[in-house]
Every structure is written in C-alpha cells, then in structure tokens.
Amino acid sequence: MPDDVEIRLLRHYVAVAEELHFSRAAQRLFVAQQALSRDVRRLEDRVGRKLLERTTRRVTLTPEGRLLLARAREILGLYDATMLELRGEPRSLTVDVVGSGLTPALVLAAARRLAPEVEFFARFHNGTEAASPLLLDGRLDVTFGRGPGALEGLRQRPVRHEPIAVLVPELHPLARLPAVPLESLRGTSPCIRAGDHATPGWEHAVLQLLAPFGVDPAMAHPHVRGGDELAQHIRDRDAPILTLTTQPAIPGAVLRPLVEPVAVFPWMMIWRADGDHPGLRALHQAVDDLAAAHDWLAAPDDAWLPEPEASQPTPATG
C-alpha cells in the first residue's frame, strides 16, 4: 500500500519528537543526523502532514506531530514486545523507585532476587505526578508513590504504611530524644523538601500533618536531591528534616521516629492495566513477601494518614 510506514521511520521520528533536537536524537540512535532528517521528511511525505516545526534554534511538534507521537509510541511498544515474545526473549521492565534505598527500591531488589532472568531498569522520577504520564504512554512500566486515584488505564495496590521520621543534625537539641514529638518541631522551621523521597505527593501529605500543630516548614528553597546534597543541606540549615524510616544514613545527622502522632506515608504500586510481564508478577510477589515479613501494612489504631487515603477503603491488591 502506498501509505504503509516503515517501523524505522516511526522509531526515528519518536526519538526526534522526544529530544526536540536532531543532534541529540541522532546520538541516541547512533545514526547520522543527515539520515535522521531525511527519514523525518520521508515520514512527513508519507503521512501528508507536517509533524515538526523547525527553526535554527528549536524544534517543536505540530498538533499532528503530537498525535503521531502518542500513537507511534504505542505501535513501537507493541511491535517490540511482539518481536521479543516470538523470539522467546522476555521484555525488560522499567521501574520508577523514586530514590535509592527507599521502600520501592527494597521491593525492586526483592523482585530481582525472585526473577533473576528478568532485566529490570530502575528510574528516579519525581513521584506519581511525573510518572503517571510515562506509564500511560509506555515509557515506564511501574511506579511507586501516593495513588493517583481512579485513572483510566492504570491499576494500583497498597505496598506499605511507612512511618514518617525526622532527620536531625547530630548536635541539635532534638537529637538527644529517642523519638521526636511532632509538637516539638514548632519553631524549628523543619524542612520537607530535602531528600529523594520529597515528591509533590509527599509535600501534600506532610503539609496536612503539620498544619494542625502550627508547625511552619521551610519552603523557600528548591528540592534537595542526593545524599551528598542532603548532608550539605543539614550542615547549612542546622534544622530538622522530615523524612521516612528508609532514609539512608547521612553523615552528621541522626534519624529519629516521629511520634504524637505516629504518622505514616501510604506507598502504593501503580502499573498499566494491560501489564502482563514476569517482572510485574515478581514485583507483586516481592510486595506480598515483604509486607508479610515486616508488617508493612500494619499501623497503630491511632496512626495518622493523609487525606484522601485516611477516608478511603484499602484498594484491592494484584
């Protein structure tokens, strides 16, 4: 048929549309930039529509280009998965674990032990708000965080009610306490934007927690990512940082549980509804095993949960 499109043309177009830069897309594909430009023009001729607006400074997508990008990702994902299945090769699974050492990373490590034949790739995104679109268009298979609510095309299950903790400079007065009552944070300007766990969903939850106690967090700085930057932030600010019990050790700081109330963060696992992969099954088994072994979904009767999770029934698993 005259309007048939080669898979290669779609693959090359997607790279350009995602990078919005011909040179970077060519490097990503290991092809010559001239050949890449020629293939994009050939695709435009084939579909009879302009897909990209090109200037000397920038590349942007036309409305038709945006439509094709979404459909081309679906076509390429299905094509690649089919080829791997026909060859008997399991497709790799890309998993957003939010940050190193956190609960999602523990789940991924357990899944790798359960399914050593599966190739998992870890990614670090800024929470489910950033990851959900990547799930829906196939660039990501699984993510963790607060549930996005009912969203067509996605499924979710509870993973853990993880206690919220306080990271305190080792010479800070609160470091002498075995546990930190929430009310004692009043006047300390605790930070809620430092650490790889600090996603928009985390901020939304912790602001709910602090407001009734009159605790005003420090908000006037960008998010702090990575262990080295977190250690520097502790030294510069000399103030408590709200975090989770899985927070990796930071030089110059001690981790203390938060009490009165015991507050928990509701981790969820989110994946595409059409997901059927041995790696996904291994992740489910890992959650089951870890939750059973460590009471991950248990919490004191008076434990604090953010809204809307506190008012919702426990979602179905699997």
Order of alpha helices (4+ residues) and beta strands (2+ residues): alpha-alpha-alpha-beta-beta-alpha-beta-alpha-beta-alpha-beta-beta-beta-alpha-alpha-beta-beta-beta-alpha
